[in-house]
Amino acid sequence: MTKILIVNASKRKKGNSYALEQRFKEGMEGKADVTVFRLGEKDVRVCLACDGCKRRNVPNCVQKDDFTALIPEIDTCDAMLILAPVHWDQFPAQLKAFLDRTYSFMDFTQPDFSMAGRKDKKLAGYFFAGFGPVDVYTQMVETNLKSFATAGFRDYKAHVAGGVNVPGSIMEKPDDLKAADEVMEWLLA
Ligand SMILES: Cc1cc2nc3c(=O)[nH]c(=O)nc-3n(C[C@H](O)[C@H](O)[C@H](O)COP(=O)(O)O)c2cc1C
C-alpha cells in the first residue's frame, strides 16, 4: 500500500490545515498507509549546521529531537504532503526549520548531493493564505519544495488557497477543495 507522510505545519487546531488534514485522511482511508506528523505539537529545532550528519553514510542527525525519529519515515515513504499556512509571505518558521533539517540527507560526494535511500518520491505542498497574492505565494512554495530534492522528493506539486483567513473557511471554497482532491489523486497514483 502507498505510504504517505502528512506534515501539518499549522498551530491553529480549528484552522484550515487541520480541516484538510481530516479530509485527506478520510479520502485516503483504505488506499494508503498514512502517518501524520503535526509539527505544531513537536519539538523540531533549527539546524545547528554542525555537519555532524556529513560524517555518516546514511541520513542521520546528531541533534536528538522529534525530527530524528522521523528521518526513516521521510526516507521510506512514497509521498509527502505538507499542509501549512503562509506566514509573512513565506514558509511558517517551524516548517522552515523542518526543511533545514533535511540537510541531513545532503551528501557532497554524490553527483546529486543526496544520500536519500529513495529518490523517486512525490511531494505536494498545499498552503493556506489569509489574503494573497496567490500566484506569488505559489512561486514561493514551489521554490521551497525544490529544496526537498535532497531528501529524495523529485516530483512536486504546489497549491495555495487564498482568502481563507477565517479558521476552517477552506471548507467553503469548492475550487480549492477540488484542487485538494486532484492533489490526493496524484499522491495516490
Ligand atoms: C504570523 C502570521 C503571518 C501571516 N502572514 C500572512 C501573509 O503574509 N499573507 C497572507 O495572505 N496571510 C497571512 N497570514 C494568514 C494565514 O496565512 C491564514 O490565516 C491561513 O489560513 C492560516 O492557515 P491555518 O488555519 O491552517 O493555520 C498570516 C497569519 C499569521 C498568524
PDBQT file of the ligand as one rigid body, heavy atoms in Angstrom, charges set to zero:
ROOT
HETATM    1  C1  LIG A 201       2.132  35.314  11.794  1.00  0.00    +0.000 C 
HETATM    2  C2  LIG A 201       1.156  35.279  10.655  1.00  0.00    +0.000 A 
HETATM    3  C3  LIG A 201       1.545  35.778   9.428  1.00  0.00    +0.000 A 
HETATM    4  C4  LIG A 201       0.660  35.743   8.345  1.00  0.00    +0.000 A 
HETATM    5  N1  LIG A 201       1.092  36.223   7.145  1.00  0.00    +0.000 NA
HETATM    6  C5  LIG A 201       0.263  36.172   6.085  1.00  0.00    +0.000 A 
HETATM    7  C6  LIG A 201       0.696  36.655   4.821  1.00  0.00    +0.000 A 
HETATM    8  O1  LIG A 201       1.834  37.103   4.652  1.00  0.00    +0.000 OA
HETATM    9  N2  LIG A 201      -0.178  36.597   3.789  1.00  0.00    +0.000 N 
HETATM   10  C7  LIG A 201      -1.457  36.098   3.915  1.00  0.00    +0.000 A 
HETATM   11  O2  LIG A 201      -2.210  36.079   2.933  1.00  0.00    +0.000 OA
HETATM   12  N3  LIG A 201      -1.884  35.607   5.103  1.00  0.00    +0.000 NA
HETATM   13  C8  LIG A 201      -1.060  35.622   6.188  1.00  0.00    +0.000 A 
HETATM   14  N4  LIG A 201      -1.477  35.124   7.388  1.00  0.00    +0.000 N 
HETATM   15  C9  LIG A 201      -2.810  34.469   7.486  1.00  0.00    +0.000 C 
HETATM   16  C10 LIG A 201      -2.731  32.935   7.359  1.00  0.00    +0.000 C 
HETATM   17  O3  LIG A 201      -1.964  32.555   6.246  1.00  0.00    +0.000 OA
HETATM   18  C11 LIG A 201      -4.143  32.346   7.208  1.00  0.00    +0.000 C 
HETATM   19  O4  LIG A 201      -4.936  32.710   8.297  1.00  0.00    +0.000 OA
HETATM   20  C12 LIG A 201      -4.152  30.839   6.981  1.00  0.00    +0.000 C 
HETATM   21  O5  LIG A 201      -5.439  30.440   6.575  1.00  0.00    +0.000 OA
HETATM   22  C13 LIG A 201      -3.797  30.086   8.246  1.00  0.00    +0.000 C 
HETATM   23  O6  LIG A 201      -3.820  28.692   7.991  1.00  0.00    +0.000 OA
HETATM   24  P1  LIG A 201      -4.161  27.644   9.168  1.00  0.00    +0.000 P 
HETATM   25  O7  LIG A 201      -5.586  27.934   9.581  1.00  0.00    +0.000 OA
HETATM   26  O8  LIG A 201      -4.018  26.317   8.560  1.00  0.00    +0.000 OA
HETATM   27  O9  LIG A 201      -3.184  27.900  10.257  1.00  0.00    +0.000 OA
HETATM   28  C14 LIG A 201      -0.635  35.183   8.492  1.00  0.00    +0.000 A 
HETATM   29  C15 LIG A 201      -1.014  34.681   9.748  1.00  0.00    +0.000 A 
HETATM   30  C16 LIG A 201      -0.136  34.734  10.818  1.00  0.00    +0.000 A 
HETATM   31  C17 LIG A 201      -0.567  34.177  12.164  1.00  0.00    +0.000 C 
ENDROOT
TORSDOF 0
